[in-house]
Amino acid sequence: MPKLPVVSGKECRKALTRLGFIEARQRGGHVVMRRGEAGCVVPMHAEIKTGTLAGILRQAGVAADEFVAVLGS
């Protein structure tokens, strides 16, 4: 498992969109992303801590290396 990078909420949302997630709704500073039955909540912060990002990926059912691969695209 690669080391998770520090990313912003905007970058995280963009990477999840590339993985097939759609923005279901937004309330304040949090966006709910869904792909089928899997979903996750992305805080739209300037910097998401690595532990929070790991939790987001766990919720979404996305592997860390899969996320890192589409992050740079």
N, C-alpha and C positions, 0 to 999 in steps of 0.2 A: 504494500500500500504506500503510495507516494505521500510525501509530506504535503498537507493542505496549504495552499497559499492564502494570504490575507487579501480578500477581495471586497469590493463595495457591494451594496445591495443591488445596484444597477447592473454590475457585471455578473452577479449571481443569477439575476433574472434573465439576462441575455443568454447565458450558458444553458440554463434550464429550458429556455424556449428552443434552443438548438437541439435539445434532447427530446423534443416533442411535447413539452408541457405548454399549457395555455394559461393565461391570466384569468382566473375565475372571478376574482373580485379584489377590491382594495378598500381598506378602511384606515384612514390616517397614514401612518408610516409602515404598514404591513400589507404585503401582497400575498394572496392565496393562489398558488399555482397548482394545476391539476393535469394529470395524464391518466385517463381511465379512472380506476379506483384509487390510484396513488395520488397523494396530495401533500403539499408542504406549505409552510408559512415563511415568507422571506421578509426580514426586516429591511427597510430601505434606509440603512445607515450608511455613513461614509466609509465605514470599515467594519466588516463582520469578523468577529473573533473566530479562531480556528475551531474551538469547541462548539460554537454555535453553528458554524458551517457543517461540521460533522453531524450534528443533530438534524440539520436540514436535509442532508443527503440520506441519512438513515430514514427519515420520514418519507422521503421521495422514493426510496428504493433504488438509489443510483450509487454505483461504485465510485470511489474516490478517483481512481485512475481514469474512468470514463468521463468524469466531470472535468478533470485537469486537461484531458485531451481536447475537449470542445471549448475550453476556456480561452485558449490562445487563437482559436479560429476566427 
